[in-house]
Amino acid sequence: SIVCISYWFLGFFPFAFAIVASESKENWSWFFENLAKVLTPQGRTITFVSNHDRGVAGNVSSIFPTSHHAFCLNDMKQNLASRYLATYGKFFQDRIVDLFTECVSAPTEAAFEINMKNLRDEGGAPMKTFLENFPKENWSCAYFKGNRYGDMYSTVSELFQSWTLELSVLPICQMVDGIRIKLMGMMSERSCEAEQCSSILCPEMEKTLNEMLIVGRHWNAIRS
């Protein structure tokens, strides 16, 4: 079990992790209950992004009632495509996934309903079952109540696994100590980078802002 804070321009930061025998509902419950002891007193509203795991979904809604849970778009696409057998043909599978993606990215509820009608009409019975298992509030931009901050995927867990790959063969105590050492190294590197900041913005955002200022320097803004 792992919770990472994702920064799309800087990578990720492992906020909490646990080593368990399996990703069961009980273990997820134990993990989130301990996580809540740290986050709840701070009064933060968290956006969780994960695959469609019932252990995660149930515990996020019960233990973090004011936070939001978004499903990983990539995981949903794979799940959707798997519901259409090879006899449908790859072209049809890709067509259904494209229609679903249009529903996900629809900016308004009206646009969502138009795209959803097309998806239901072409998707048939497998689509009906799919939508019953995946509430739109967890994946649609138009209906999602929280902020996803542009993060549509839960690939951060894969990044963590890759980051700690060489430690996975060690006994548990040595593994935890190895992760601790890697975290110390990460925080030290970022502390050194932060000392070089000359404004309230990080260097990456400062560079982006300056580039935008240069591009827009000769623009004239008028009322539409």
BALOBA-1460 file (C-alpha; in Angstrom, 3 decimals):
// residues 224
<rec num="1" residu="s" x="0.000" y="0.000" z="0.000"/>
<rec num="2" residu="i" x="1.323" y="3.421" z="-0.888"/>
<rec num="3" residu="v" x="0.216" y="7.055" z="-1.051"/>
<rec num="4" residu="c" x="2.366" y="9.406" z="-3.112"/>
<rec num="5" residu="i" x="2.058" y="13.126" z="-3.713"/>
<rec num="6" residu="s" x="2.343" y="13.679" z="-7.457"/>
<rec num="7" residu="y" x="3.926" y="16.759" z="-9.043"/>
<rec num="8" residu="w" x="3.583" y="16.511" z="-12.819"/>
<rec num="9" residu="f" x="6.628" y="18.719" z="-13.376"/>
<rec num="10" residu="l" x="8.877" y="17.355" z="-10.603"/>
<rec num="11" residu="g" x="7.949" y="13.692" z="-10.270"/>
<rec num="12" residu="f" x="6.543" y="12.382" z="-7.000"/>
<rec num="13" residu="f" x="7.100" y="12.236" z="-3.241"/>
<rec num="14" residu="p" x="6.219" y="9.093" z="-1.231"/>
<rec num="15" residu="f" x="4.032" y="10.407" z="1.567"/>
<rec num="16" residu="a" x="3.114" y="7.107" z="3.238"/>
<rec num="17" residu="f" x="3.669" y="3.442" z="2.536"/>
<rec num="18" residu="a" x="3.015" y="0.094" z="4.194"/>
<rec num="19" residu="i" x="4.281" y="-3.424" z="3.604"/>
<rec num="20" residu="v" x="1.403" y="-5.913" z="3.826"/>
<rec num="21" residu="a" x="0.757" y="-9.517" z="2.839"/>
<rec num="22" residu="s" x="-1.851" y="-8.532" z="0.239"/>
<rec num="23" residu="e" x="-3.947" y="-5.574" z="-0.920"/>
<rec num="24" residu="s" x="-7.086" y="-6.726" z="0.864"/>
<rec num="25" residu="k" x="-9.985" y="-4.561" z="2.005"/>
<rec num="26" residu="e" x="-8.919" y="-5.023" z="5.636"/>
<rec num="27" residu="n" x="-5.327" y="-3.949" z="4.953"/>
<rec num="28" residu="w" x="-6.481" y="-0.919" z="2.981"/>
<rec num="29" residu="s" x="-8.786" y="-0.008" z="5.873"/>
<rec num="30" residu="w" x="-5.912" y="-0.236" z="8.370"/>
<rec num="31" residu="f" x="-3.695" y="1.814" z="6.074"/>
<rec num="32" residu="f" x="-6.215" y="4.621" z="5.531"/>
<rec num="33" residu="e" x="-7.171" y="4.754" z="9.206"/>
<rec num="34" residu="n" x="-3.548" y="5.440" z="10.121"/>
<rec num="35" residu="l" x="-3.183" y="7.916" z="7.249"/>
<rec num="36" residu="a" x="-6.261" y="9.771" z="8.513"/>
<rec num="37" residu="k" x="-4.615" y="10.275" z="11.904"/>
<rec num="38" residu="v" x="-2.067" y="12.494" z="10.153"/>
<rec num="39" residu="l" x="-4.199" y="14.215" z="7.510"/>
<rec num="40" residu="t" x="-7.571" y="14.732" z="9.231"/>
<rec num="41" residu="p" x="-6.325" y="17.142" z="11.958"/>
<rec num="42" residu="q" x="-4.858" y="19.337" z="9.205"/>
<rec num="43" residu="g" x="-8.302" y="19.843" z="7.679"/>
<rec num="44" residu="r" x="-7.033" y="19.080" z="4.175"/>
<rec num="45" residu="t" x="-9.264" y="18.064" z="1.280"/>
<rec num="46" residu="i" x="-7.414" y="15.314" z="-0.559"/>
<rec num="47" residu="t" x="-7.883" y="14.029" z="-4.094"/>
<rec num="48" residu="f" x="-7.039" y="10.331" z="-4.310"/>
<rec num="49" residu="v" x="-6.287" y="8.871" z="-7.756"/>
<rec num="50" residu="s" x="-6.186" y="5.085" z="-8.019"/>
<rec num="51" residu="n" x="-7.405" y="2.128" z="-10.044"/>
<rec num="52" residu="h" x="-10.901" y="0.757" z="-9.438"/>
<rec num="53" residu="d" x="-10.117" y="-1.180" z="-6.266"/>
<rec num="54" residu="r" x="-13.139" y="-1.699" z="-4.025"/>
<rec num="55" residu="g" x="-10.893" y="-1.683" z="-0.966"/>
<rec num="56" residu="v" x="-9.643" y="1.784" z="-1.877"/>
<rec num="57" residu="a" x="-13.002" y="3.192" z="-2.998"/>
<rec num="58" residu="g" x="-14.889" y="2.082" z="0.101"/>
<rec num="59" residu="n" x="-12.288" y="3.323" z="2.558"/>
<rec num="60" residu="v" x="-11.778" y="6.716" z="0.883"/>
<rec num="61" residu="s" x="-15.509" y="7.470" z="1.093"/>
<rec num="62" residu="s" x="-15.862" y="6.270" z="4.710"/>
<rec num="63" residu="i" x="-12.581" y="7.423" z="6.288"/>
<rec num="64" residu="f" x="-12.113" y="10.612" z="4.224"/>
<rec num="65" residu="p" x="-15.749" y="11.718" z="3.652"/>
<rec num="66" residu="t" x="-14.784" y="15.272" z="2.617"/>
<rec num="67" residu="s" x="-12.099" y="14.152" z="0.159"/>
<rec num="68" residu="h" x="-12.502" y="12.930" z="-3.401"/>
<rec num="69" residu="h" x="-11.619" y="9.736" z="-5.232"/>
<rec num="70" residu="a" x="-10.828" y="9.696" z="-8.955"/>
<rec num="71" residu="f" x="-10.336" y="6.552" z="-11.009"/>
<rec num="72" residu="c" x="-7.218" y="6.148" z="-13.150"/>
<rec num="73" residu="l" x="-8.133" y="6.828" z="-16.793"/>
<rec num="74" residu="n" x="-5.678" y="4.292" z="-18.184"/>
<rec num="75" residu="d" x="-7.021" y="1.545" z="-15.903"/>
<rec num="76" residu="m" x="-10.580" y="2.333" z="-16.972"/>
<rec num="77" residu="k" x="-9.684" y="2.245" z="-20.675"/>
<rec num="78" residu="q" x="-8.104" y="-1.174" z="-20.283"/>
<rec num="79" residu="n" x="-11.100" y="-2.429" z="-18.306"/>
<rec num="80" residu="l" x="-13.495" y="-1.097" z="-20.942"/>
<rec num="81" residu="a" x="-11.610" y="-2.617" z="-23.883"/>
<rec num="82" residu="s" x="-11.500" y="-6.015" z="-22.143"/>
<rec num="83" residu="r" x="-15.303" y="-6.128" z="-22.048"/>
<rec num="84" residu="y" x="-15.435" y="-6.352" z="-25.835"/>
<rec num="85" residu="l" x="-14.170" y="-9.694" z="-27.100"/>
<rec num="86" residu="a" x="-11.825" y="-10.006" z="-30.062"/>
<rec num="87" residu="t" x="-14.825" y="-10.862" z="-32.234"/>
<rec num="88" residu="y" x="-15.850" y="-7.190" z="-32.069"/>
<rec num="89" residu="g" x="-12.600" y="-6.241" z="-33.815"/>
<rec num="90" residu="k" x="-9.875" y="-3.821" z="-32.714"/>
<rec num="91" residu="f" x="-11.383" y="-0.953" z="-34.710"/>
<rec num="92" residu="f" x="-14.619" y="-1.192" z="-32.717"/>
<rec num="93" residu="q" x="-12.735" y="-1.488" z="-29.412"/>
<rec num="94" residu="d" x="-10.727" y="1.646" z="-30.224"/>
<rec num="95" residu="r" x="-13.924" y="3.425" z="-31.268"/>
<rec num="96" residu="i" x="-15.596" y="2.681" z="-27.926"/>
<rec num="97" residu="v" x="-12.517" y="3.798" z="-25.978"/>
<rec num="98" residu="d" x="-12.389" y="7.059" z="-27.981"/>
<rec num="99" residu="l" x="-16.067" y="7.745" z="-27.265"/>
<rec num="100" residu="f" x="-15.465" y="7.064" z="-23.585"/>
<rec num="101" residu="t" x="-12.493" y="9.464" z="-23.562"/>
<rec num="102" residu="e" x="-14.736" y="12.175" z="-25.006"/>
<rec num="103" residu="c" x="-17.126" y="11.609" z="-22.096"/>
<rec num="104" residu="v" x="-14.263" y="11.841" z="-19.604"/>
<rec num="105" residu="s" x="-12.952" y="15.149" z="-20.968"/>
<rec num="106" residu="a" x="-16.332" y="16.805" z="-21.608"/>
<rec num="107" residu="p" x="-16.123" y="20.235" z="-19.895"/>
<rec num="108" residu="t" x="-19.835" y="20.594" z="-19.063"/>
<rec num="109" residu="e" x="-22.654" y="18.324" z="-17.972"/>
<rec num="110" residu="a" x="-24.546" y="19.076" z="-21.195"/>
<rec num="111" residu="a" x="-21.584" y="18.060" z="-23.349"/>
<rec num="112" residu="f" x="-21.117" y="14.951" z="-21.202"/>
<rec num="113" residu="e" x="-24.720" y="13.822" z="-21.711"/>
<rec num="114" residu="i" x="-24.439" y="14.241" z="-25.491"/>
<rec num="115" residu="n" x="-21.258" y="12.162" z="-25.615"/>
<rec num="116" residu="m" x="-22.713" y="9.648" z="-23.177"/>
<rec num="117" residu="k" x="-25.735" y="9.062" z="-25.442"/>
<rec num="118" residu="n" x="-23.413" y="8.214" z="-28.332"/>
<rec num="119" residu="l" x="-21.416" y="5.905" z="-26.072"/>
<rec num="120" residu="r" x="-24.495" y="4.057" z="-24.786"/>
<rec num="121" residu="d" x="-25.968" y="3.689" z="-28.282"/>
<rec num="122" residu="e" x="-22.814" y="2.137" z="-29.716"/>
<rec num="123" residu="g" x="-21.596" y="0.311" z="-26.595"/>
<rec num="124" residu="g" x="-24.618" y="-1.923" z="-26.066"/>
<rec num="125" residu="a" x="-24.956" y="-4.305" z="-23.088"/>
<rec num="126" residu="p" x="-21.242" y="-4.414" z="-22.117"/>
<rec num="127" residu="m" x="-21.263" y="-0.624" z="-21.807"/>
<rec num="128" residu="k" x="-24.336" y="-0.699" z="-19.558"/>
<rec num="129" residu="t" x="-22.602" y="-3.090" z="-17.172"/>
<rec num="130" residu="f" x="-19.405" y="-1.034" z="-17.275"/>
<rec num="131" residu="l" x="-21.176" y="2.208" z="-16.347"/>
<rec num="132" residu="e" x="-22.993" y="0.516" z="-13.446"/>
<rec num="133" residu="n" x="-19.636" y="-0.396" z="-11.896"/>
<rec num="134" residu="f" x="-17.953" y="2.975" z="-12.530"/>
<rec num="135" residu="p" x="-19.988" y="5.959" z="-11.222"/>
<rec num="136" residu="k" x="-19.469" y="9.040" z="-13.395"/>
<rec num="137" residu="e" x="-18.652" y="11.143" z="-10.324"/>
<rec num="138" residu="n" x="-15.345" y="9.261" z="-10.060"/>
<rec num="139" residu="w" x="-14.079" y="9.780" z="-13.606"/>
<rec num="140" residu="s" x="-15.985" y="12.483" z="-15.487"/>
<rec num="141" residu="c" x="-14.432" y="15.964" z="-15.474"/>
<rec num="142" residu="a" x="-17.919" y="17.482" z="-15.683"/>
<rec num="143" residu="y" x="-19.254" y="15.644" z="-12.627"/>
<rec num="144" residu="f" x="-16.133" y="15.217" z="-10.502"/>
<rec num="145" residu="k" x="-16.587" y="17.362" z="-7.372"/>
<rec num="146" residu="g" x="-12.931" y="17.794" z="-6.456"/>
<rec num="147" residu="n" x="-9.790" y="18.950" z="-8.250"/>
<rec num="148" residu="r" x="-7.641" y="16.494" z="-10.200"/>
<rec num="149" residu="y" x="-4.985" y="19.126" z="-10.950"/>
<rec num="150" residu="g" x="-4.592" y="17.629" z="-14.434"/>
<rec num="151" residu="d" x="-3.622" y="14.232" z="-13.006"/>
<rec num="152" residu="m" x="-5.694" y="11.592" z="-14.821"/>
<rec num="153" residu="y" x="-3.518" y="8.552" z="-14.143"/>
<rec num="154" residu="s" x="-2.243" y="6.606" z="-11.123"/>
<rec num="155" residu="t" x="1.131" y="5.803" z="-12.686"/>
<rec num="156" residu="v" x="2.850" y="7.310" z="-9.651"/>
<rec num="157" residu="s" x="2.620" y="3.926" z="-7.904"/>
<rec num="158" residu="e" x="4.506" y="2.362" z="-10.819"/>
<rec num="159" residu="l" x="7.151" y="5.067" z="-10.498"/>
<rec num="160" residu="f" x="7.544" y="4.220" z="-6.815"/>
<rec num="161" residu="q" x="7.901" y="0.501" z="-7.581"/>
<rec num="162" residu="s" x="10.557" y="1.260" z="-10.191"/>
<rec num="163" residu="w" x="12.289" y="3.642" z="-7.759"/>
<rec num="164" residu="t" x="12.517" y="0.902" z="-5.097"/>
<rec num="165" residu="l" x="12.975" y="-2.086" z="-7.422"/>
<rec num="166" residu="e" x="16.425" y="-3.037" z="-6.140"/>
<rec num="167" residu="l" x="15.080" y="-3.079" z="-2.568"/>
<rec num="168" residu="s" x="12.227" y="-5.503" z="-3.237"/>
<rec num="169" residu="v" x="14.449" y="-8.585" z="-2.786"/>
<rec num="170" residu="l" x="15.557" y="-7.555" z="0.719"/>
<rec num="171" residu="p" x="13.995" y="-8.660" z="4.027"/>
<rec num="172" residu="i" x="11.299" y="-6.296" z="5.293"/>
<rec num="173" residu="c" x="13.423" y="-4.403" z="7.852"/>
<rec num="174" residu="q" x="16.245" y="-3.809" z="5.380"/>
<rec num="175" residu="m" x="13.715" y="-2.806" z="2.713"/>
<rec num="176" residu="v" x="12.136" y="-0.172" z="4.966"/>
<rec num="177" residu="d" x="15.566" y="1.156" z="5.926"/>
<rec num="178" residu="g" x="16.524" y="1.315" z="2.253"/>
<rec num="179" residu="i" x="13.402" y="3.327" z="1.426"/>
<rec num="180" residu="r" x="14.171" y="5.657" z="4.344"/>
<rec num="181" residu="i" x="17.686" y="6.273" z="2.993"/>
<rec num="182" residu="k" x="16.347" y="6.979" z="-0.508"/>
<rec num="183" residu="l" x="13.816" y="9.427" z="0.951"/>
<rec num="184" residu="m" x="16.567" y="11.213" z="2.880"/>
<rec num="185" residu="g" x="18.563" y="11.531" z="-0.347"/>
<rec num="186" residu="m" x="15.549" y="12.879" z="-2.232"/>
<rec num="187" residu="m" x="14.763" y="15.476" z="0.444"/>
<rec num="188" residu="s" x="18.423" y="16.543" z="0.621"/>
<rec num="189" residu="e" x="18.587" y="17.059" z="-3.158"/>
<rec num="190" residu="r" x="15.368" y="19.065" z="-3.199"/>
<rec num="191" residu="s" x="16.522" y="21.139" z="-0.237"/>
<rec num="192" residu="c" x="19.671" y="22.102" z="-2.156"/>
<rec num="193" residu="e" x="17.565" y="22.971" z="-5.216"/>
<rec num="194" residu="a" x="15.196" y="25.071" z="-3.078"/>
<rec num="195" residu="e" x="18.098" y="27.146" z="-1.761"/>
<rec num="196" residu="q" x="18.717" y="28.324" z="-5.319"/>
<rec num="197" residu="c" x="15.195" y="29.675" z="-5.753"/>
<rec num="198" residu="s" x="15.158" y="33.437" z="-6.155"/>
<rec num="199" residu="s" x="11.379" y="33.952" z="-5.958"/>
<rec num="200" residu="i" x="8.268" y="32.373" z="-4.479"/>
<rec num="201" residu="l" x="8.064" y="30.210" z="-7.606"/>
<rec num="202" residu="c" x="10.155" y="27.116" z="-8.168"/>
<rec num="203" residu="p" x="12.764" y="27.385" z="-10.994"/>
<rec num="204" residu="e" x="10.659" y="25.310" z="-13.412"/>
<rec num="205" residu="m" x="7.590" y="27.516" z="-13.001"/>
<rec num="206" residu="e" x="9.722" y="30.670" z="-13.015"/>
<rec num="207" residu="k" x="11.164" y="29.609" z="-16.382"/>
<rec num="208" residu="t" x="7.692" y="28.853" z="-17.775"/>
<rec num="209" residu="l" x="6.355" y="32.220" z="-16.594"/>
<rec num="210" residu="n" x="9.253" y="34.127" z="-18.164"/>
<rec num="211" residu="e" x="8.785" y="32.292" z="-21.469"/>
<rec num="212" residu="m" x="5.088" y="33.196" z="-21.481"/>
<rec num="213" residu="l" x="5.902" y="36.827" z="-20.720"/>
<rec num="214" residu="i" x="8.298" y="36.967" z="-23.663"/>
<rec num="215" residu="v" x="5.734" y="35.433" z="-26.023"/>
<rec num="216" residu="g" x="2.948" y="37.769" z="-24.882"/>
<rec num="217" residu="r" x="5.069" y="40.924" z="-24.648"/>
<rec num="218" residu="h" x="3.842" y="42.286" z="-27.984"/>
<rec num="219" residu="w" x="0.203" y="41.267" z="-27.622"/>
<rec num="220" residu="n" x="-2.561" y="43.833" z="-27.290"/>
<rec num="221" residu="a" x="-5.502" y="42.861" z="-25.090"/>
<rec num="222" residu="i" x="-8.926" y="44.189" z="-26.090"/>
<rec num="223" residu="r" x="-12.415" y="43.554" z="-24.799"/>
<rec num="224" residu="s" x="-14.324" y="40.944" z="-26.824"/>
